[in-house]
Amino acid sequence: MPRDSRYDILFEPVQIGPVTAPNRFYQVPHCTGMGWLRPRMLAGMREVKAEGGWGVVCTEYNSIHPSSDDLPHPSASLWDDSDIRAHRLMTDKVHAHGALAGAELWYGGIRTSNTMTREVAMDLDSFPNSVGNPFQTRAMDKTDIKTFRHWHKRAALRARDAGFDIVYVYATHGYLISNFLNPRMNTRGDEYGGSMENRTRLVRELIEETKEAVGDRCAVAVRFSADEKIGQDGVPIHGERRDMFEMLAEMPDLWDINIADYSLEMGVSRFVKEAPLEPYMDFVKSATSKPVVTVGRFTSPDTMLSQVKRGIVDFIGAARPSIADPFLPKKINEGRIDSIRECIGCNVCYSGDSIGVPIRCTQNPTMGEEWRKGWHPEKIDPKGSDSSVLIVGAGPAGLEAARALGERGYQVTLAEASRDLGGRVTRECALPGMSEYARVRNYREQELQEMTNVEIYRESALTAEDVMAFEADHVAIATGATWRKERFNGEAYVSIAVPSSAPEILTPDDIVAGVTPTGPVLVYDEDGYYLGGVIAEHLHLKGLDVAIATPADNISDWAGKTSERWRVRTHLMKLGIETIVSHSLQSYDGNSATLVCEYSGREKPIAVGSVVMVTQRSPNDALYQELLATVDGQVEELPFTLKRIGDCEAPAIIAAATYAGHKYARELDAAIDPDEPLKHDRVDVGETTATGVA
C-alpha cells in the first residue's frame, strides 16, 4: 500500500551542512546500556533502525577522555583508535541502509566520578558529584580548558575517521559544557565566566574547532536546552537561553533542542503525553536558518506532520518510539500505520542504562537481541513443521507468543478464560494515567485479527482434561500470576493478619476488579515500581483517605531507574496522600496496622480500615502442574511439548512477559545449545597457556 500523500513532507531530504539526511526521521542520541562494553550488540541494534527507515541514526554519548567515565552506566567512547574500529561496526551498517550516522561527544564533569578509570573529573569549579558519589571535581584552570578543547577536537577527528556523518557538541543535561552556560554555577572571574558572552565562549570555541576539524566531511550539531530552569510543566523559564541561542544560532549545522527538566523531556506516559516540548520551542525556528530537531515521544504520524508543517521542527526526533518500533518510518512510508508498535512511555528502555545492562522494551521484545540472538523486529523464521500450538492465557506473554507463532505460519489456538484479552495490561490500563499501556494489547490483538491461522477463544477456561483432549503438538501455559495478601520477610511469605482476627486485606487484583476498600486505607508497597502509587491515587480519587508505606527508603524505589520516582512521590504528596518510607508492615488487626522502622525497629501504629498489599505475586501454574501430574512429572512422557511462559513461570515486569512470549515463539523448533544459548559480546583475549597469554 502506498503512503498517504499527506505524509510526503516527512520523507523529504534535508541538508545538514555538508551532508544530506534522506528524510526527516531522526533517531537522536540515546543510551542503551551497551556502550563501549558491547560494540557488536550496539551496532546490530542501530543497524535495524537504519533499515527501518530512520534517516539519521545516532549512537549514544561518547566519552572523549578517561576522565569522563560513567560506569556502571556504559557510555560509548572515542578515546583511541580501537574505538574507531568499534564504531565502524555501526557506521558501516547504518550507511548500508542509506542513513546518516551521528556521534555525540561527551564530557561529564560534575556528573561523573570516574569510578572505573579513577581519573579526577574536571568542571568549571570544585563541585560535589551531582549524582551523590563522595567525590568532587577539580576546578579547571586555563590550561585545563585548553587541554579539554584538545581532547574534544581529537575525539571529533576519531568520530570522522569512524565514519560518522554528524558530530555533536553536547551542551546540555547538566554535563560540563552546560555548566559553563549556567549563570548560577559559572562564577569564574576569567574570560570563561561572568557575562553571557564569556559563559558561551567555550561552546563557541568547540563549535568552531569541531567545524575546522571535520566540517568539510561531517555536519556539526549542538545539543542545547531551550530553557534555563525547571518550572511548571509546559511553562518554560527561558532566562538567557533565547539570547544565548541567537548569539550561536548560525554557528552549527543543526540544533538538537531539549529542556532543563529531564523528567518532562523523558517523561513516562502516566504523567507526560506526546509532544510535551512544543511550548519550549516557541522561539527556536524563528531565530535560526539551520535545521532543528527535538523529541516528544512522537508516535502519531499526524502529530509528526503537524510539528513540521507548523514550523516547530525540521526533523522528528525520537529515542523511545524508535526503540518500540525501529520500522516506524518505513511503516508510514508503506501505508502500514496500523501496524506501528507505539511506545507506551513506560521507560523500561531507560532502566537498562540505569542499572548498566543492555536495553529492553515492553513493546519490542527483540530490542537489544539483534546481534546476540539474531532477532529482527519485522522478520522471523517460517515454521519448521506443520505442528499445532495451543496457548492458554491471553495476557502479554500469551498474546506475543500467539502473534509471533502466527507470523511464523503455525496453526495457533489461543484460549482465554475471561472475555477480555490482555491479562494484567487490560486490568492496569484502567487505572489513573495508565491508558497508554493498552497499546501492548491493542497492537497484538490488531495483528492477530489479520491472521487466518490463529483462532482465539474467549471465556474458555481450560482444564487439564481439556488440554489433553485438544491434541495439540505444543502447549504453552501463559496464565499469569495473582497478587499475594502476604509479604516476604526475606526468608518466607508471612501473613500480616493478627491471629484470631479477620481484617480487610486486599490486593491490586481486588482493586482492579472493582472492590472499594473500607477507609482509611493503607497501601503497602514492596513491589517498588509504579503500581503502588497508581493504586493509592486510584483509591484517593474514590474519596478515600489514603496512606502509602514502603520498607524502601523511597516511594516507588525501583521507578528511579525509569526516571519517574521523583514525579510519583511529588504527585502523591500534591494529592495529599501520606507517604511513609523505611517502614515494613508487621501486623494488622482490622483497626490498626503496625509499621516497624527498618533502622530503629521502633513501631509506628496507624489507624486504618483496610490494607492493600502491593507486595509479591504467586504464579498461576495450577494447570501446568496438573498436566505434569498426569505423567508423574515426566514432561517428556506427555504427547505434546509443555512450557510455562511469562508470569506463570516467574512473575516480573510486563516487558519480561512479552519477551518470554516472543522467545517461546522463536525457539519452538530451533536448535538451541543449552550450554551456549546466545553469543557473548566481549573482548576476546585470545588463546592462553598455563603460564600466561600465548
Secondary structure, DSSP 8 states (H G I E B T S, - for coil): ----GGGGGGG--EEETTEEESSSEEE-----S-GGG-HHHHHHHHHHHHHTT-SEEEEEEEESSTTS--TTS--EE-SSHHHHHHHHHHHHHHHHTT-EEEEEEE--GGG---TTT----EESS--B-TTS-S-B-EE--HHHHHHHHHHHHHHHHHHHHTT-SEEEEEE-TTSHHHHHH-TTT---SSTTSSSHHHHTHHHHHHHHHHHHHHTTTSEEEEEEES-SB--STT--B-TTHHHHHHHHTTSSSEEEEE-S-HHHHT--TTT--SSTTGGGGTTHHHH-SS-EEE------HHHHHHHHHTTS-SEEEESHHHHH-TTHHHHHHTT-GGG--------HHHHHHHTTS----SS-TTTT-TTTT---SS-----SSS-EEEEE--SHHHHHHHHHHHHHT-EEEEE-SSSSSSTHHHHHTTSTT-GGGHHHHHHHHHHHHT-TTEEEESS----HHHHHHH--SEEEE---EEE-SSEE-SSSEE--B-TT----EE-HHHHHTT----SSEEEEE-S-SSHHHHHHHHHHHTT--EEEE-SSSSTTGGGGGGT-HHHHHHHHHHHT-EEE-SEEEEEE-SSEEEEEETTT--EEEEE-SEEEEES-EEE--HHHHHHHHTTTT-GGGSSSEEEE-GGGTS---HHHHHHHHHHHHHHTT----TT--S---S-----EETTEE-
